[in-house]
Amino acid sequence: MVDNVADKDSELVHQVQNGDMQAFRILVDLYKDKSLSLAISIIKDEHLAEDILQDVFIKVYKKIGTFKFRSKFSTWMYKIVVNTCYNELKRQRNTVPIEENEKPFDHTTSPEGSDKLTFEDQKAYIQKGMQQLKTDEALVLRLFYLCEMSLKEIEAITKFKASKIRVDLHRGRKNLEEQLRQLLGDETKHLL
């Protein structure tokens, strides 16, 4: 299946390089959600991440003619997302503070007193937990699990050494679990 995705991406990139705007819209649709998630993991502010993502897609469109097919398109695309976000952080020098007043999960408020979280609740709590992680940990977790990137591809995107990536994955998983325990208490078992 991975080869089919890479082949489809390559075909779309060739079409965009030949001036097909519809093919570019398809690429944007394919990569906007994961790219936004990566941007949020670095920027920690959804609205700013959305603005940055608009800039990213403009850069991608302008630079797509330079794409040489030496890597998967997704690797090239996510590298632009990561670099643009880090450049924005350098410009800001201050990240947006994260709200510390998050209330723990109260299972008595869930529908019919159920102890189980809805899928939307699960996503929301995981997102809140991810926002509490260090930027590198959140980024590596998202690239590895959400974007299904290999360690080698994460190295290419982030310029991190493989050993740092492994450490960030390990620490990120442990820290995310701890954040979820703080937010959800015993309800964490429904997520893990």
N, C-alpha and C positions, 0 to 999 in steps of 0.2 A: 504493500500500500504506500509506503514511503516513496518508492520510486515513482508511483503514479502521481503523488502530490508534487514531487520535484519536476516530473515531466510536464504536468499541467502548469506549474509555475513558470517553467522555462518557455513553454508555448505562449503564455500570457505576456511574459517579459518581451519576447520577440515581437509580439503584436504591438505592444506599447512602443517599443523602439521603432516600429514602422508607422507610428502615429495613430494607433487605435485607442481612442479615449475610453471606449467601452471596456476594453481589456484592463485599462488602468482602474476603472471603477470596480471591476471584479477583484483585482488585487487588493484594493483598499478594503472592500467588504470582507475578504478572506483574512486580512491581517489587522483590522482595526481593533478588535476586542482584545486580543493578546498583546498588541502593541500598547494599548491604553493601560492594561494591567501592569506591564513592565514599567511604563512611565510613572504610574502611581506608586509602584514599589520604590522608585528612586526619589520622586518629587514629594510624595506624601500629601498631595493636595489634588483632588480629582479635577477641579475646575482648571487649575493651572496645567495639569497633565493633558487635559483635552486641548487646551490652547497650544501646548507644545506639540501635540500629535498633529495638529493642522500644519504646523511648520515642518514636521517630519515628512508628511506626505508631499508637501511642496518640494522639499529637498529630494525625496525619492524620485519624483517625477522629473525634476531637472537633471538628476544624476543617473537616471536609469540607462541612458546611452553608454555610460561607462561600465556598466555591469558586464563582467567578462565570463560569467558562468563557471568560475573556478570553485565556487562554493554554492550551497543551496541559496536560493533567493531569500528564504526566511532568515538565514544567518546574516546575510548582507543587510537586510531590512532591520533586523533587531539591533545590529551594530549601530546603525544610524539613530535608532530610538535611544539607545543607551548613551551614545556620545552626545546627542542633543540635550538629553536630560542632565548629564553631568556638566555640560557647558552652562546650562541654565543655573544649576546650583552654584557654580563658580561665580556667575554674575550676581547672584543673590547674596551669597556668603552666609545667609541665615535661612534655615529651613522653617517652614510653617510649623508651629507647635502642634502637637497632637493633644486632643482633649483627654484629660486625665480623669474626668468625672463620669466615665462609662459605668453604667449600672450593671451589676452581675445579672445573669439570667435568673428569672424567677419562674419556675415551672408551674406555679399556681396560676399564672396569667396565660399559659398556653391553652389552646382550644381543648375543651372538655377535660381539663386537668391533666392532659397527656404529658408524659415526661419526654417525649420525643420532639425534637426540633423539626420544623418544616425545612424543606430544601432551601428556601429563600433565607430563612433564619440562619441555616448552616453557612451559606455563602456570606451573609453579612458578618457573622462572627469571625469567620476565617479571614475576611478582608480586614476587620478591625484588629485581629491578632497580627496579621501581616504588617499593618501600618506601625505596629509597635516594635518591629524588628529593626535591626541595623540595616541600612540601605543595601550593603553588599549581600547580606544573608537573604533578604527579601528578593533581591534581584536574581540570585542564583537559584533559589527555590522556584521562582516563577519560570525561569528559563528551563530548568530541569523537568519540573512536573507539568506546568501548564503548556509550555511550548514544546515539550518533549525533545529538548536539545541534548546532544551527547556532551560529555565533558570536553571533548575536543572542540565542538562548536561553541560551547560556552567560553572556552579559552579565546577563540577567535573573536567573539563578540565583545568580551569584557577586557581582554588583555591580562586577565588574572592567570597565575600559574595553576596547574592542575592540583597541586597540594592545597592551595588556598581555596579553590573551588570545593574540594572534598571537605575541608574544615568548615567552610561556610555552610555547606549542605548539612553537615552533622549538627553544627551549632544552631543553624536556622530551624531545623526540625525540632530540636530540644527546646529552643526558645519559643517557637510557635506553640508547642504543646503547653508550655508553662503559661504563655499569654492566654490561651484558651481555657486553661484551668482557672486562671484568675477571673476571666469573664464569665465562665459557665459553671464553675465548681464541678460537682459530680456529673453534670450533663455532658462533660467533655467526652465521656465514653460513647456517646451517640455520634461523635464526629470522627473519632480515631479508630 
